[in-house]
């Protein structure tokens, strides 16, 4: 195994669902307070993270101020941040606040021997996701250009079924072209996503597909309809090694709240 000292330490944060109003709640949970609890724990991690990867649904009310809160709370950590949009995000509002930009198209960067490929699966006005032909072509070209570099693909919507019917109805609508593309490029080791507000891991043809818990409300796995899981907020850690090996774990924070039992959605 490659020595731990050479590993790249990534923290995935997802589905923060922030409001302009710091008292804003999602099914009874104050999303600002929950995120602050998560960030307090991230600040204590050792080794210190090399990167924060935020996989969408950063805002709940699509306000510029919600993204400003996020930027201001991340700044004291002094950790590089990359983010991508989810179905709840407003690309124009994001563009006013968040840098580096990823609002309407894909982006790539290289760190610790790995290639990171961030995709925009947002369909304006829809809960489900899609990847455009241009995005898939871009992904193909970038993977072809670096066949020997282990790669991580990130997007908001899951490309696989998560066995939770009400969430499966809003996953990536056109997963087959993406999955077939990944099959052609064995350097792809990981696909990370958000959207589902729960821990998930699956293997498909040698590639590991992972979600992160939400930093706020959790959804009950394997539920046929909207249901809240009382699990606390959390995040995912990834230790990536230059040879393509990796280690991952989900971490939870101590955070209690009284959720809205009558909630039928979010």
Rosetta silent file (secondary structure, phi, psi, omega in degrees, C-alpha in Angstrom):
SEQUENCE: XXXXXXXXXXXXXXXXXXXXXXXXXXXXXXXXXXXXXXXXXXXXXXXXXXXXXXXXXXXXXXXXXXXXXXXXXXXXXXXXXXXXXXXXXXXXXXXXXXXXXXXXXXXXXXXXXXXXXXXXXXXXXXXXXXXXXXXXXXXXXXXXXXXXXXXXXXXXXXXXXXXXXXXXXXXXXXXXXXXXXXXXXXXXXXXXXXXXXXXXXXXXXXXXXXXXXXXXXXXXXXXXXXXXXXXXXXXXXXXXXXXXXXXXXXXXXXXXXXXXXXXXXX
SCORE:     score description
SCORE:     0.000 S_00000001
   1 L     0.000  138.347  177.004    0.000    0.000    0.000 S_00000001
   2 L   -61.503  138.934 -179.081    1.256    3.490   -0.808 S_00000001
   3 L   -56.989  145.238 -177.722    2.319    5.337    2.366 S_00000001
   4 H   -57.964  -32.393 -176.159   -0.405    7.448    3.932 S_00000001
   5 H   -60.605  -23.554 -177.691    1.815   10.537    3.659 S_00000001
   6 H   -92.962   -2.032 -176.422    1.445   10.477   -0.125 S_00000001
   7 L   -74.968  147.500  172.969   -2.344   10.236   -0.117 S_00000001
   8 E   -92.209  126.051 -174.155   -4.560   13.037   -1.351 S_00000001
   9 E  -103.372  113.111 -178.258   -7.195   13.842    1.278 S_00000001
  10 E  -113.297  138.927  170.124  -10.584   14.881   -0.135 S_00000001
  11 E  -115.433  123.122  175.322  -13.722   15.834    1.788 S_00000001
  12 E   -97.131  124.035  173.832  -17.021   15.602   -0.085 S_00000001
  13 E  -115.915  140.968 -175.688  -19.803   17.850    1.180 S_00000001
  14 L  -148.015  150.312  169.276  -23.225   17.683   -0.406 S_00000001
  15 L    55.267   58.790  179.608  -26.758   19.028   -0.275 S_00000001
  16 L   -76.040  -30.045  174.213  -26.234   21.891    2.152 S_00000001
  17 L    50.216   53.695 -178.004  -29.620   23.474    1.205 S_00000001
  18 E   -81.517  155.374  176.674  -28.808   26.889    2.650 S_00000001
  19 L  -115.878  159.800  168.836  -31.191   29.831    2.894 S_00000001
  20 L   -62.119  -41.980  178.024  -30.585   33.573    2.885 S_00000001
  21 L   -77.108  120.119 -177.597  -32.318   33.571    6.273 S_00000001
  22 L   -67.521   -8.923  174.870  -30.015   31.955    8.826 S_00000001
  23 L   -95.664    4.786 -177.686  -33.089   30.574   10.581 S_00000001
  24 L   -60.889  138.448 -177.312  -34.183   28.707    7.443 S_00000001
  25 E  -125.197  146.516  171.939  -35.212   25.106    8.045 S_00000001
  26 E  -114.473  115.305 -174.999  -35.585   22.014    5.895 S_00000001
  27 L    40.999   45.063  174.391  -38.231   19.674    7.392 S_00000001
  28 L    94.220   -4.456 -178.882  -37.471   21.083   10.826 S_00000001
  29 E  -106.362  131.206  174.568  -33.670   21.229   10.625 S_00000001
  30 E   -75.996  108.928 -172.078  -31.747   24.509   10.576 S_00000001
  31 H   -70.296  -30.097  177.915  -29.466   23.923    7.603 S_00000001
  32 H   -66.980  -46.945  179.577  -27.020   26.694    8.525 S_00000001
  33 H   -62.958  -38.973  179.544  -26.421   25.310   12.012 S_00000001
  34 H   -64.178  -44.337  179.251  -26.012   21.790   10.637 S_00000001
  35 H   -63.539  -41.268  179.008  -23.420   22.894    8.080 S_00000001
  36 H   -61.041  -37.953  176.846  -21.484   24.815   10.720 S_00000001
  37 H   -63.961  -40.742  177.112  -21.357   21.661   12.858 S_00000001
  38 H   -63.732  -46.870 -177.778  -20.018   19.715    9.883 S_00000001
  39 H   -65.435  -33.217  174.997  -17.398   22.361    9.080 S_00000001
  40 H   -60.416  -39.357  179.615  -16.269   22.420   12.714 S_00000001
  41 H   -73.059  -38.985  176.869  -15.530   18.694   12.428 S_00000001
  42 H   -59.232  -39.663 -178.660  -13.828   19.097    9.050 S_00000001
  43 H   -63.275  -21.822 -178.223  -11.551   21.730   10.601 S_00000001
  44 L   -94.425   -2.038 -175.160  -10.344   19.149   13.145 S_00000001
  45 L   -66.946  144.004  172.797   -9.468   16.439   10.623 S_00000001
  46 L  -136.262  124.142    3.233   -5.967   15.042   10.473 S_00000001
  47 L   -69.011  159.783  178.589   -4.474   14.946    7.981 S_00000001
  48 L   -64.869  135.335  179.747   -5.798   18.298    6.893 S_00000001
  49 L   -60.399  143.622  174.538   -7.928   17.985    3.734 S_00000001
  50 L   -87.457  -19.749 -174.029   -6.291   18.978    0.461 S_00000001
  51 E  -159.069  141.848  167.663   -9.619   19.707   -1.221 S_00000001
  52 E  -106.415  126.705  179.234  -13.311   20.197   -0.490 S_00000001
  53 E  -113.577  114.892 -176.902  -15.592   18.802   -3.199 S_00000001
  54 E  -106.282  118.191 -169.186  -19.164   20.118   -3.032 S_00000001
  55 E  -105.934   45.395  164.390  -21.602   18.065   -5.104 S_00000001
  56 L    93.520  172.457 -171.093  -24.617   20.322   -5.493 S_00000001
  57 L    52.208   52.492 -178.842  -27.872   21.505   -3.945 S_00000001
  58 L   -77.281  -31.010  179.250  -25.884   24.122   -2.100 S_00000001
  59 E  -115.254  151.291  171.802  -28.882   26.473   -1.833 S_00000001
  60 L  -102.681  -33.044 -176.293  -32.516   25.803   -0.994 S_00000001
  61 L  -105.855    5.292  175.663  -33.944   29.228   -1.862 S_00000001
  62 L    63.204   23.513 -176.385  -31.655   29.993   -4.859 S_00000001
  63 L   -90.247  149.153  173.073  -30.570   33.285   -3.279 S_00000001
  64 H   -58.725  -39.041 -177.014  -27.259   35.058   -3.767 S_00000001
  65 H   -64.394  -33.765  178.643  -27.075   35.428    0.005 S_00000001
  66 H   -63.284  -39.771  177.612  -27.245   31.665    0.575 S_00000001
  67 H   -71.572  -32.308  176.403  -24.130   31.204   -1.580 S_00000001
  68 H   -64.459  -42.689  174.649  -22.471   34.131    0.182 S_00000001
  69 H   -55.848  -47.703 -178.018  -23.030   32.402    3.525 S_00000001
  70 H   -59.724  -49.205  179.269  -21.420   29.250    2.130 S_00000001
  71 H   -57.303  -45.409 -175.883  -18.403   31.116    0.768 S_00000001
  72 H   -68.315  -33.754 -179.487  -17.897   33.000    4.028 S_00000001
  73 H   -78.438  -26.821  177.368  -18.124   29.880    6.211 S_00000001
  74 H   -78.952  -29.592 -172.690  -15.698   27.921    4.034 S_00000001
  75 H   -55.226  -43.781 -178.486  -13.107   30.702    3.863 S_00000001
  76 L   -63.344  -20.593  178.180  -11.640   30.245    7.384 S_00000001
  77 L   -69.136  -26.475  179.571  -10.808   26.620    6.591 S_00000001
  78 L    54.608   45.086  177.893   -8.343   27.845    3.948 S_00000001
  79 L  -120.019  133.787  177.415   -8.844   24.674    1.898 S_00000001
  80 L   -56.288  142.658 -175.906   -9.254   24.746   -1.911 S_00000001
  81 E  -126.917  135.505  168.053  -12.878   24.224   -2.948 S_00000001
  82 E  -126.327  140.043 -177.553  -14.476   22.891   -6.131 S_00000001
  83 E  -139.452  159.928  176.818  -18.240   22.778   -6.546 S_00000001
  84 E  -140.847  159.488 -173.773  -20.871   21.809   -9.046 S_00000001
  85 L   -86.397  153.461  170.187  -24.618   22.553   -9.232 S_00000001
  86 L  -114.276 -176.230 -176.103  -27.588   20.442   -8.227 S_00000001
  87 L   -66.992  -23.483  179.316  -31.235   20.691   -9.173 S_00000001
  88 L   -86.008   -7.706 -173.153  -31.953   23.197   -6.376 S_00000001
  89 L   -84.886  153.162  175.230  -29.166   25.577   -7.397 S_00000001
  90 L  -108.807  112.081 -173.201  -29.443   28.825   -9.341 S_00000001
  91 H   -62.940  -38.047 -178.955  -26.552   29.061  -11.766 S_00000001
  92 H   -67.253  -41.319  177.565  -26.753   32.825  -12.129 S_00000001
  93 H   -66.038  -40.994  177.386  -26.714   33.368   -8.360 S_00000001
  94 H   -58.131  -42.979 -174.777  -23.810   30.933   -7.981 S_00000001
  95 H   -64.093  -22.267  179.523  -21.842   32.780  -10.635 S_00000001
  96 H   -78.795  -16.474 -169.060  -22.004   36.000   -8.616 S_00000001
  97 H  -125.508  -44.364 -165.762  -20.373   34.461   -5.564 S_00000001
  98 L   -96.378  132.785  174.900  -18.548   31.172   -6.038 S_00000001
  99 L  -132.544  148.438   -6.179  -15.124   30.706   -7.595 S_00000001
 100 L   -68.084  153.574 -172.326  -13.735   28.778   -9.400 S_00000001
 101 L   -80.943  139.451  163.928  -16.801   28.716  -11.629 S_00000001
 102 L  -148.697   98.343 -171.898  -18.696   25.670  -12.764 S_00000001
 103 L  -126.353  -38.376 -177.019  -22.184   26.700  -13.654 S_00000001
 104 L  -126.871   -3.684 -177.805  -23.165   25.627  -17.143 S_00000001
 105 L  -146.587  175.901 -179.523  -20.461   23.271  -18.278 S_00000001
 106 L   -80.242  164.995  174.857  -17.964   20.647  -17.119 S_00000001
 107 E  -147.600  159.124  178.810  -14.504   21.296  -15.714 S_00000001
 108 E  -138.168  151.492  173.376  -11.399   19.301  -14.970 S_00000001
 109 E  -152.046  168.206 -173.547   -8.357   19.690  -12.754 S_00000001
 110 E  -128.654  133.781 -176.846   -5.401   17.572  -11.656 S_00000001
 111 E  -157.822  133.292  175.304   -4.210   16.948   -8.121 S_00000001
 112 L    59.143   30.575 -178.737   -2.132   14.296   -6.406 S_00000001
 113 L    84.842   -4.665 -178.304   -1.715   12.306   -9.615 S_00000001
 114 E  -103.077  151.352  168.676   -5.491   12.153  -10.166 S_00000001
 115 E  -102.237  129.797  176.687   -7.726   13.697  -12.784 S_00000001
 116 E  -109.371  130.856 -177.783  -10.984   15.162  -11.476 S_00000001
 117 E  -125.914  110.643 -174.743  -13.869   15.608  -13.907 S_00000001
 118 E  -103.744  126.504 -173.413  -16.821   17.639  -12.637 S_00000001
 119 L  -115.496  147.028  174.465  -20.093   17.451  -14.578 S_00000001
 120 L   -99.408  109.337  179.669  -23.232   19.587  -14.563 S_00000001
 121 L  -101.532    8.843 -177.753  -26.260   17.266  -14.544 S_00000001
 122 E   -68.702  136.705  169.729  -28.788   20.017  -13.801 S_00000001
 123 L  -115.075  111.811 -174.656  -31.894   20.299  -15.999 S_00000001
 124 L   -52.751  129.479  177.784  -33.435   23.744  -15.386 S_00000001
 125 L    81.434    0.818 -178.021  -36.820   23.453  -13.719 S_00000001
 126 L  -120.854  155.168  176.523  -36.547   19.687  -13.198 S_00000001
 127 L   -85.782  -35.861 -179.987  -35.609   17.506  -10.236 S_00000001
 128 L   -73.129  169.484 -179.534  -34.033   14.747  -12.343 S_00000001
 129 E  -118.416  159.865  173.763  -30.680   15.095  -14.069 S_00000001
 130 L  -146.935  155.474  170.694  -29.306   14.685  -17.575 S_00000001
 131 L  -114.451  129.223 -177.658  -25.936   14.928  -19.282 S_00000001
 132 L   -74.095  158.412  174.104  -25.868   16.655  -22.638 S_00000001
 133 H   -56.109  -37.272  178.774  -24.159   15.122  -25.685 S_00000001
 134 H   -64.077  -39.215  178.464  -21.593   17.938  -25.502 S_00000001
 135 H   -65.301  -42.604  179.302  -20.794   17.050  -21.896 S_00000001
 136 H   -65.349  -38.573  176.882  -20.345   13.384  -22.754 S_00000001
 137 H   -64.705  -43.221  177.422  -18.079   14.280  -25.681 S_00000001
 138 H   -59.020  -44.083 -179.679  -16.040   16.539  -23.418 S_00000001
 139 H   -63.561  -45.567  177.848  -15.712   13.728  -20.881 S_00000001
 140 H   -56.940  -47.298 -177.546  -14.644   11.229  -23.540 S_00000001
 141 H   -64.152  -40.724 -178.512  -11.983   13.599  -24.877 S_00000001
 142 H   -71.376  -33.977  175.681  -10.562   14.392  -21.455 S_00000001
 143 H   -71.665  -38.356  177.182  -10.350   10.745  -20.459 S_00000001
 144 H   -62.313  -31.756 -176.708   -8.720    9.834  -23.764 S_00000001
 145 H   -73.879  -18.278 -176.200   -6.109   12.532  -23.166 S_00000001
 146 L  -138.036   65.370 -174.287   -4.968   10.992  -19.853 S_00000001
 147 L   -68.261  -18.754 -176.126   -5.348    7.203  -20.048 S_00000001
 148 L  -102.863    5.537 -177.885   -2.753    6.534  -17.340 S_00000001
 149 L  -103.669  119.444  177.648   -4.034    8.975  -14.729 S_00000001
 150 L   -56.482  142.158 -170.001   -6.527    7.599  -12.164 S_00000001
 151 E  -129.707  145.373  173.850   -9.749    9.555  -12.473 S_00000001
 152 E  -122.312  126.342  175.848  -12.694   10.608  -10.331 S_00000001
 153 E  -103.382  133.240  178.581  -15.946   11.764  -11.945 S_00000001
 154 E  -126.535  140.612  175.674  -18.299   13.919   -9.863 S_00000001
 155 L  -155.646  172.233 -178.189  -21.873   15.017  -10.568 S_00000001
 156 L   -82.595  -46.163 -171.381  -24.994   15.744   -8.541 S_00000001
 157 L   -89.840  139.014  178.859  -27.411   13.042   -9.707 S_00000001
 158 L   -68.792  135.636  177.011  -26.745    9.313   -9.194 S_00000001
 159 L   -88.025   -3.918  178.299  -26.196    7.353  -12.418 S_00000001
 160 L  -119.880  158.715  170.180  -27.259    4.073  -10.769 S_00000001
 161 L   -65.219  139.890  176.454  -30.387    2.925   -8.994 S_00000001
 162 L  -109.533   10.819  178.093  -30.070    3.343   -5.240 S_00000001
 163 L    61.193   31.869  173.579  -33.050    1.057   -4.472 S_00000001
 164 L  -127.073   94.689 -165.639  -35.062    3.963   -3.069 S_00000001
 165 H   -52.301  -43.191 -175.689  -37.970    4.280   -5.524 S_00000001
 166 H   -69.968  -26.922  175.038  -38.993    7.887   -4.941 S_00000001
 167 H   -83.655  -33.849  177.284  -35.380    9.027   -5.349 S_00000001
 168 H   -60.057  -27.138  179.675  -34.678    6.719   -8.284 S_00000001
 169 L   -70.296  -13.572 -179.822  -37.372    8.608  -10.187 S_00000001
 170 L  -120.986   22.064  177.753  -35.193   11.732  -10.055 S_00000001
 171 L   -80.590 -166.519  178.921  -31.768   10.262  -10.715 S_00000001
 172 E   -63.895  124.000 -174.585  -29.768   10.745  -13.924 S_00000001
 173 L   -73.359  -30.679 -176.706  -32.223   10.267  -16.803 S_00000001
 174 L  -120.167   64.418 -174.290  -29.692    9.157  -19.400 S_00000001
 175 H   -74.313  -25.903 -171.655  -27.202    6.999  -17.497 S_00000001
 176 H   -59.265  -47.751  178.692  -26.406    4.475  -20.237 S_00000001
 177 H   -59.574  -37.780  177.831  -24.133    6.702  -22.369 S_00000001
 178 H   -65.898  -46.660 -178.158  -22.200    7.728  -19.260 S_00000001
 179 H   -64.572  -39.802  177.660  -21.838    4.163  -18.009 S_00000001
 180 H   -65.010  -37.455  177.486  -20.769    2.919  -21.435 S_00000001
 181 H   -64.684  -44.882  178.434  -18.215    5.723  -21.632 S_00000001
 182 H   -60.957  -38.506  178.744  -16.826    4.813  -18.221 S_00000001
 183 H   -58.927  -29.163 -177.955  -16.574    1.178  -19.333 S_00000001
 184 L   -81.531   -7.120 -173.267  -14.223    2.291  -22.126 S_00000001
 185 L  -131.259   90.140 -174.312  -11.826    4.021  -19.733 S_00000001
 186 L   -66.052  -10.437  177.049  -10.406    1.742  -17.032 S_00000001
 187 L   -73.810  -12.725  175.673   -8.568    4.636  -15.379 S_00000001
 188 E   -72.623  117.431 -178.239  -11.908    5.784  -13.925 S_00000001
 189 E  -103.579  -33.574 -171.863  -11.827    4.533  -10.345 S_00000001
 190 E  -139.115  143.513  168.978  -14.570    6.524   -8.621 S_00000001
 191 E  -126.105  119.689 -177.071  -17.853    8.261   -9.397 S_00000001
 192 E  -112.978  141.506 -178.423  -19.065   10.574   -6.620 S_00000001
 193 E  -150.428  173.716  177.213  -22.489   12.184   -6.386 S_00000001
 194 L  -123.250 -132.380  170.635  -25.008   13.759   -4.010 S_00000001
 195 L    77.025  -36.944 -167.691  -28.779   14.317   -4.330 S_00000001
 196 L   -96.169   -4.294  174.156  -29.919   11.306   -2.299 S_00000001
 197 L    53.481   41.656  178.169  -29.147   12.565    1.242 S_00000001
 198 L  -163.761  157.859  175.143  -27.819    9.187    2.363 S_00000001
 199 L   -72.889  136.917  179.017  -24.707    7.058    2.384 S_00000001
 200 E  -152.929  141.416  174.362  -24.432    4.785   -0.652 S_00000001
 201 E  -149.780  135.140  178.043  -21.698    2.670   -2.209 S_00000001
 202 E  -150.108  153.254  176.890  -21.835    0.221   -5.091 S_00000001
 203 E  -113.000  134.592  175.366  -19.399   -1.433   -7.473 S_00000001
 204 E  -137.828  114.643  177.261  -20.024   -1.753  -11.201 S_00000001
 205 L    50.106   44.004  174.422  -17.419   -3.304  -13.503 S_00000001
 206 L    86.232   -4.333  179.288  -14.575   -2.348  -11.210 S_00000001
 207 E  -104.518  137.431  179.633  -15.694    1.244  -10.640 S_00000001
 208 E   -97.938  129.656  179.193  -16.939    2.380   -7.219 S_00000001
 209 E  -109.779  124.666 -171.348  -19.990    4.665   -7.112 S_00000001
 210 E  -131.454  140.982  167.005  -20.317    6.706   -3.915 S_00000001
 211 E  -114.800  163.334  172.793  -22.660    9.254   -2.423 S_00000001
 212 L  -109.274  146.948  168.805  -22.153   11.480    0.574 S_00000001
 213 L   -59.087  159.126  171.614  -24.686   12.078    3.311 S_00000001
 214 L   -72.452  152.956  171.142  -26.234   15.521    3.305 S_00000001
 215 L   -77.794    0.654  176.744  -24.835   18.122    5.653 S_00000001
 216 L  -128.780 -111.220 -173.741  -28.449   18.576    6.771 S_00000001
 217 L   -77.092  142.700  176.097  -31.470   16.225    6.513 S_00000001
 218 E  -105.863  144.492  178.204  -31.047   12.513    5.720 S_00000001
 219 E  -102.410  143.611 -175.340  -33.481   10.472    3.602 S_00000001
 220 L   -71.601  121.996  178.218  -34.489    6.950    4.587 S_00000001
 221 L   -62.737  147.963  173.302  -32.856    4.309    2.347 S_00000001
 222 L    64.334   21.431  178.178  -35.069    1.864    0.432 S_00000001
 223 L   -87.688  139.959  179.431  -38.231    3.890    1.064 S_00000001
 224 L   -78.674  -19.645  178.567  -40.948    3.845   -1.609 S_00000001
 225 L  -140.049  169.317 -177.314  -41.995    7.395   -0.738 S_00000001
 226 L   -50.401  126.478  178.866  -40.501   10.480    0.880 S_00000001
 227 L  -154.788  140.560 -179.279  -39.272    9.599    4.373 S_00000001
 228 E   -90.651  138.041  172.910  -36.757   11.122    6.783 S_00000001
 229 E   -98.923  129.915 -178.935  -33.930    9.102    8.313 S_00000001
 230 L   -72.467    2.739  176.645  -33.017   10.235   11.868 S_00000001
 231 L   -58.380  146.181 -178.324  -29.304    9.765   11.126 S_00000001
 232 L   -77.258  168.115  176.636  -27.309   12.959   11.797 S_00000001
 233 L   -57.973  159.748 -179.243  -25.632   15.141    9.165 S_00000001
 234 E  -163.709 -172.026  179.201  -22.370   13.953    7.712 S_00000001
 235 E  -156.728  170.880 -179.152  -19.760   14.012    4.982 S_00000001
 236 E  -116.079  136.645  172.087  -17.465   11.644    3.127 S_00000001
 237 E  -103.524  142.497  175.566  -13.677   11.411    3.354 S_00000001
 238 E  -131.939  129.521  172.143  -11.580   10.062    0.503 S_00000001
 239 E  -110.955  112.041 -174.208   -7.891    9.185    0.636 S_00000001
 240 E  -108.153  129.528 -178.134   -6.626    8.880   -2.937 S_00000001
 241 L  -104.378  150.257 -176.073   -3.255    7.337   -3.741 S_00000001
 242 L   -59.518  -23.700 -179.418   -1.203    8.054   -6.881 S_00000001
 243 L   -84.697    3.906  178.545   -1.425    4.408   -7.993 S_00000001
 244 L    96.385   -8.555  174.511   -5.246    4.586   -8.179 S_00000001
 245 L   -75.243  162.245 -179.549   -5.962    2.909   -4.859 S_00000001
 246 E  -157.830  163.130  172.474   -8.175    4.704   -2.375 S_00000001
 247 E  -134.748  142.913  179.751   -9.818    4.528    1.027 S_00000001
 248 E  -142.296  152.004  174.704  -13.098    6.153    1.984 S_00000001
 249 E  -152.237  153.788  174.016  -15.292    6.555    5.040 S_00000001
 250 E  -100.092  136.137  177.993  -18.416    8.456    6.043 S_00000001
 251 E  -119.306  142.206  179.741  -18.263   10.647    9.121 S_00000001
 252 E  -116.928  155.987  177.994  -21.237   11.957   11.107 S_00000001
 253 L  -111.464  157.019  174.845  -21.550   14.900   13.467 S_00000001
 254 L   -79.773  111.747 -177.062  -23.384   15.179   16.754 S_00000001
 255 L  -157.887  120.091 -178.844  -26.458   17.201   15.883 S_00000001
 256 L  -113.392  146.450  177.261  -29.989   16.753   17.165 S_00000001
 257 L  -157.604  162.976  177.500  -33.187   18.263   15.833 S_00000001
 258 L  -104.535  102.335 -175.973  -36.923   17.631   15.802 S_00000001
 259 L   -79.238  160.702 -176.026  -37.884   16.945   12.205 S_00000001
 260 L   -80.801  104.902 -176.543  -41.299   17.670   10.759 S_00000001
 261 L   -66.911  -19.783 -178.606  -43.162   14.367   10.783 S_00000001
 262 L   -89.082   -3.536 -176.210  -45.851   15.798    8.500 S_00000001
 263 L   -63.208  134.370  178.326  -43.406   16.762    5.745 S_00000001
 264 L  -108.867    1.852 -179.363  -44.261   15.275    2.360 S_00000001
 265 L   175.566 -169.690 -175.826  -41.206   16.594    0.535 S_00000001
 266 L  -144.370    0.000    0.000  -38.517   19.226    0.630 S_00000001
